[in-house]
Amino acid sequence: MSSVIAFDLGASSGRALIGTLADGKLTVQEVHRFANDPVRTGKHLHWDILRLYHEIKQGIIKARQQGLAFSSIAIDSWAVDFGLLDRHGELLGNPYHYRDHQTDGAMAEVFAQVPEQELFGRTGIQFLQFNTIFQLHAMRQRGSVTLEQAERLLMIPDLLRYYLTGEQTSEFSNATTTQLYDPQRMDWDRELMTRLGLRPELFAPVVMPGTVVGQLRPELAEELDVPVCPVIAVAEHDTGSAVAAVPAGEAPFAYLSCGTWSLMGTEVSEPVLTERARELNFTNEGGVGGTFRLLKNIMGLWIIQECRRIWVQEGQDIGFAELVELARAEQACVSLIDPDDDAFFNPAHMPSAVQAYCRRTGQPVPETPGAIIRCVTDSLALKYRYILGLTSELAGVAYGGLHMVGGGIQNRLLCQLTADAIGKPVWAGPIEGSAIGNILVQYMTLGKITTIGEARQIVRDSFPMEIYEPQNSAVWDEAYAGFVQLTGLR
């Protein structure tokens, strides 16, 4: 029996989990959970990166206090955001949050230098205004002193690993999300960087998931009162880890990693760089074993989370479970939104943004929390149907159902409505998909698991899966036709 510790950092919270593999089964125990709240200073929104590092240390301490020894450490997190270090290895300011408005207009400015078709052909990455490439362009355009002084760029998990080990490397799955990585040459696109006025030497050498990138620094091990142990680069983009934990017995398969963001796609051996993929704004992000995740970002549960945050501020402290039950009591598909409309990216008042969309499109305006959440949930399910169809088209595969993983599957109404909308079964589980994938890759690195197929079999044997069968297909077919017409989707 052996154990490892995984740190899974989401956009709203983080957690430390001990994974133990014994007799072909994996058990996962949460030892620490903490909030990950962005901080607004002046005009900008930042991550509190030193607080996250502090919480990682607290997770290690709590594991030790509970008598839980571990053989290795790994971190996964969201993508695209980064920290900048000076020539002494010191952090130059708090990393920007991807929802910061500094990148407004940056995409068009970059496209003026590198046309869309060329940029997609070089990187295979979906165009989103918060991608690393656009953040760096925005900083350069305003003459950022931080960027001028920087000697090294590290993505969020790279940066936290650097604090643990003193080693500066970039992990593959996260590096691909920068839109500055060439997936065909499997290296940074230095010519692209130079064209955009970025210094190629800013970017650290890329390592693949499953690489031991260093050891816990002896002075840190002494501070935390734990033995020195390996620190492993897993699939550090949390979606890459979540896909590694999909308990699929079939191949290929379609997945939905469901949380603050919804990420839907499939696993492919080579990036899909066709004009159709660019036109549909799909992305090709790195995965475990040199694979790629052909997927699409969907706004996800962010809309529901923000609605609840506003209601709590206004004195309506309604829990997520209660919101789900209020939505369940509402009539289906009365009003719909496109979850990916720019109006929902970071509005000041999310419930009002949902109502304004419905008003603008001539639909009944939802007035109560239950009606608003039902509108959002129905719309997410219908958007999942749309993206699943496009994934099938690009991959040339007819999927028999959809694997859903992540914290969002605790919303059982969303799971059922997704099955209803796609007209196929939904296989939901595990909840802690990213952390479990993180743990599995650590065990692969340590030689305890041989292949990703074996890892997924362990997930099937270790964690329950709930199956949602589709219902009311005719009703949802009609609703989908209306959704496509309303949103203008192709």
PyMOL commands that set and color helices and strands:
alter all, ss='L'
color gray80, all
select helices_A, chain A and resi 49-65+101-103+106-113+116-123+132-141+145-149+156-165+172-176+190-195+200-202+218-224+238-244+275-279+288-290+302-313+320-328+342-344+350-360+369-395+407-410+412-422+433-445+452-462+473-487
alter helices_A, ss='H'
color red, helices_A
select strands_A, chain A and resi 2-9+13-22+25-35+39-41+44-46+73-76+82-85+152-155+170-171+181-182+187-188+206-207+211-215+230-233+254-258+262-268+283-286+292-298+402-405+426-428+466-468
alter strands_A, ss='S'
color yellow, strands_A
deselect
rebuild
show_as cartoon
